[in-house]
Amino acid sequence: MAKDYREEFWKGLKELEEKMKETDKKIKELMESQKKTDYQIKSLTKAISELNGTWKRFSEKIVFDSIENTLNALGFKDFSVRRNVKSTINSKHMEIDILAVGEDYVLVMEVKTTLKVEHVRKFVKKLKDKFLSFFPEFKGRYKVYGVVIGINFQEGVDEFAIKNGLLVFRYKDKGEVEVLNPEGFKPKDFSKNDKF
C-alpha cells in the first residue's frame, strides 16, 4: 500500500511540474503580449501628441491668415503680425502664438482649437506676470492687449475671457473670424501689471 502512495505522490509531483512549466510558458507569452501592448500604447500616444501639435499649428495658420481683416475692423491699423514668437531668458522660455505690433500697442494672441476657462486663466497670468519680462522691448511705450482665439469654446469661456479684459475671437470657417466682445468693449491694458 505504501508503494501506491509513493507512486501517486511522484506522479502528482510530475504532473505539478508539467503544469508549472505550462504556467511559466503562459506567463512568458503574457509578458511578451504585454510588451507589444505597451509598445502599441506608446506609439499611439506619440501619434496623438503629434496629431495635436499638427492640428494646433494648422489652427494657428488659418487664424493667422485671416486675422488682419478682423483687427482692421476693430480699428487697429498699421501693424505687423508674426507667428510663433519666442523669447528665452535665463533658460526659461515663452512662446506667443500670434503677435501684432502697432505704433503704440501690442496684441498678444493665444490660439486654441478648443478654448477652455483654464486656458484663459493661464493666459491672463502670462500677460500679467511674464510677458514684459520676456519681451522688454515693449515695456514703457506700448499698451499690451490680450486676445484669445478659438475654433470651439467651452461653455461660458467667452464671458469669462471678456470679464478678464480680453478680446475674444472665434474662427468660423472660410477665413472668417467673429469678434465676440460687445460693441464698445475696451480691452484691458496689461502693460501696467507686469511683475519683475
C-alpha positions as CSV (number, residue, x, y, z in Angstrom):
1,M,0.0,0.0,0.0
2,A,2.8,2.4,0.9
3,K,4.2,1.8,-2.6
4,D,1.0,3.0,-4.2
5,Y,1.0,6.3,-2.3
6,R,4.6,6.9,-3.3
7,E,3.9,6.3,-6.9
8,E,0.9,8.6,-6.7
9,F,3.0,11.2,-4.9
10,W,5.7,11.1,-7.6
11,K,3.1,11.0,-10.4
12,G,1.3,14.0,-8.8
13,L,4.6,15.8,-8.4
14,K,5.5,15.2,-12.1
15,E,2.0,16.5,-13.1
16,L,2.6,19.6,-10.9
17,E,5.9,20.2,-12.6
18,E,4.3,19.9,-16.0
19,K,1.6,22.4,-15.0
20,M,4.2,24.8,-13.6
21,K,6.1,24.6,-16.9
22,E,2.9,25.3,-18.8
23,T,2.1,28.2,-16.4
24,D,5.7,29.6,-16.9
25,K,5.2,29.4,-20.7
26,K,1.9,31.2,-20.4
27,I,3.4,33.9,-18.2
28,K,6.2,34.4,-20.7
29,E,3.7,34.6,-23.5
30,L,1.6,37.1,-21.5
31,M,4.7,39.2,-20.7
32,E,5.6,39.3,-24.5
33,S,2.0,40.2,-25.3
34,Q,2.1,43.0,-22.6
35,K,5.4,44.3,-24.1
36,K,3.7,44.5,-27.5
37,T,0.7,46.3,-26.0
38,D,2.9,48.7,-24.1
39,Y,4.7,49.5,-27.4
40,Q,1.4,50.0,-29.2
41,I,0.2,52.3,-26.4
42,K,3.4,54.3,-26.6
43,S,3.2,54.5,-30.4
44,L,-0.4,55.6,-30.2
45,T,0.3,58.2,-27.5
46,K,3.1,59.6,-29.7
47,A,0.9,59.7,-32.8
48,I,-1.9,61.5,-30.9
49,S,0.6,64.0,-29.5
50,E,2.0,64.7,-33.0
51,L,-1.5,65.0,-34.4
52,N,-2.5,67.5,-31.6
53,G,0.7,69.5,-32.5
54,T,-0.1,69.4,-36.2
55,W,-3.7,70.5,-35.5
56,K,-2.6,73.3,-33.3
57,R,-0.2,74.6,-35.9
58,F,-2.9,74.3,-38.5
59,S,-5.3,76.2,-36.3
60,E,-2.7,79.0,-35.8
61,K,-2.1,79.2,-39.5
62,I,-5.7,79.5,-40.6
63,V,-6.3,82.2,-37.9
64,F,-3.1,84.0,-38.8
65,D,-4.1,84.1,-42.5
66,S,-7.4,85.9,-41.6
67,I,-6.5,88.0,-38.5
68,E,-5.5,91.2,-40.3
69,N,-9.0,92.0,-41.6
70,T,-10.5,91.3,-38.1
71,L,-8.0,93.7,-36.4
72,N,-8.6,96.4,-39.0
73,A,-12.4,96.1,-38.5
74,L,-11.8,96.7,-34.7
75,G,-9.8,99.9,-35.5
76,F,-6.2,98.5,-35.2
77,K,-4.2,100.0,-38.1
78,D,-0.6,99.9,-39.3
79,F,0.6,96.8,-37.5
80,S,2.9,93.9,-38.3
81,V,1.9,90.4,-37.5
82,R,4.1,87.5,-36.6
83,R,3.5,83.8,-35.7
84,N,5.2,81.7,-33.1
85,V,7.3,84.4,-31.5
86,K,9.7,83.0,-28.9
87,S,11.8,84.5,-26.2
88,T,14.3,82.9,-23.8
89,I,15.6,84.5,-20.5
90,N,17.7,82.6,-18.0
91,S,16.9,79.3,-19.7
92,K,13.1,79.9,-19.3
93,H,11.0,80.1,-22.5
94,M,7.9,81.9,-23.6
95,E,6.2,81.4,-26.9
96,I,3.4,83.6,-28.3
97,D,1.1,82.1,-30.9
98,I,0.5,85.4,-32.8
99,L,1.8,88.8,-32.1
100,A,0.6,92.0,-33.7
101,V,2.7,95.1,-33.1
102,G,1.4,98.6,-33.9
103,E,2.8,102.1,-33.2
104,D,1.9,102.1,-29.5
105,Y,0.3,98.8,-28.8
106,V,1.0,95.1,-29.0
107,L,-1.7,92.4,-29.3
108,V,-0.7,89.1,-27.7
109,M,-2.8,86.3,-29.1
110,E,-3.4,82.8,-27.8
111,V,-4.9,80.3,-30.3
112,K,-6.7,77.2,-29.1
113,T,-8.6,74.5,-31.0
114,T,-11.0,74.3,-28.1
115,L,-10.8,77.3,-25.8
116,K,-11.3,76.5,-22.1
117,V,-11.5,78.6,-18.9
118,E,-8.3,77.0,-17.7
119,H,-6.6,78.3,-20.9
120,V,-7.9,81.8,-20.2
121,R,-6.6,81.8,-16.6
122,K,-3.1,80.7,-17.7
123,F,-3.0,83.3,-20.5
124,V,-4.1,86.1,-18.2
125,K,-1.4,85.1,-15.7
126,K,1.1,85.0,-18.6
127,L,0.1,88.5,-19.6
128,K,0.2,89.9,-16.1
129,D,3.3,88.2,-14.7
130,K,5.6,87.3,-17.5
131,F,5.0,89.0,-20.9
132,L,7.0,92.2,-20.5
133,S,9.8,90.3,-18.6
134,F,10.3,88.1,-21.7
135,F,9.6,90.9,-24.2
136,P,11.1,94.0,-22.5
137,E,11.2,95.9,-25.8
138,F,7.5,96.6,-25.3
139,K,7.8,97.9,-21.8
140,G,7.0,101.6,-21.2
141,R,5.7,102.7,-24.6
142,Y,3.3,100.0,-25.7
143,K,-0.1,99.1,-24.4
144,V,-0.4,95.3,-24.1
145,Y,-3.7,93.8,-25.1
146,G,-4.6,90.1,-24.8
147,V,-6.6,88.2,-27.4
148,V,-7.9,84.6,-27.1
149,I,-9.0,82.8,-30.3
150,G,-10.8,79.5,-30.5
151,I,-12.4,77.3,-33.0
152,N,-14.5,75.6,-30.4
153,F,-15.5,77.1,-27.0
154,Q,-16.1,75.5,-23.6
155,E,-19.4,76.8,-22.3
156,G,-19.1,80.2,-20.7
157,V,-15.5,80.7,-21.6
158,D,-16.2,83.8,-23.8
159,E,-17.9,85.6,-21.0
160,F,-15.0,84.7,-18.6
161,A,-12.4,86.0,-21.0
162,I,-14.3,89.2,-21.6
163,K,-14.6,89.8,-17.8
164,N,-10.8,89.4,-17.7
165,G,-10.4,92.2,-20.2
166,L,-9.5,90.1,-23.3
167,L,-10.6,90.4,-26.8
168,V,-12.3,87.1,-27.8
169,F,-12.4,85.8,-31.4
170,R,-14.0,82.7,-32.8
171,Y,-12.7,81.3,-36.1
172,K,-15.7,80.2,-38.0
173,D,-14.7,79.0,-41.5
174,K,-13.6,80.2,-44.9
175,G,-11.3,82.7,-43.3
176,E,-14.0,84.4,-41.2
177,V,-13.1,85.4,-37.7
178,E,-16.0,86.5,-35.5
179,V,-15.5,89.1,-32.6
180,L,-17.4,88.0,-29.5
181,N,-16.9,91.2,-27.5
182,P,-19.8,93.5,-27.1
183,E,-19.8,96.7,-29.2
184,G,-17.8,99.5,-27.5
185,F,-15.7,97.0,-25.4
186,K,-12.4,98.4,-24.2
187,P,-9.7,95.7,-23.7
188,K,-7.6,95.7,-20.6
189,D,-4.1,97.2,-20.9
190,F,-1.8,94.6,-19.3
191,S,1.3,96.8,-19.6
192,K,0.6,98.1,-16.1
193,N,0.5,94.7,-14.4
194,D,3.9,93.1,-15.2
195,K,5.8,91.8,-12.2
196,F,9.6,91.8,-12.1
